[in-house]
Amino acid sequence: MRWLANLAWIVAGVVIYAICIDVFGGYPQAHSEVLSWLAVVALVGAGLGVWVWHERHGDRD
């Protein structure tokens, strides 16, 4: 099961990288530029959530 989790992290990293370099931004009929920006905002929000969670629960050794 550990290899499946590692594979999921690799796929997630590749997708995040592709979103950040605007790979999916070339389809104006699908409003992909807006969707790419929304994805980046969602990534920032997720990162903020992880940071807040870690700050609240990270030092409970």
Summary of the structure (lengths in Angstrom):
residues: 61
radius of gyration: 15.3
end to end distance: 27.1
largest distance: 51.8
contacts: 114
relative contact order: 0.08
helix: 79%
strand: 0%
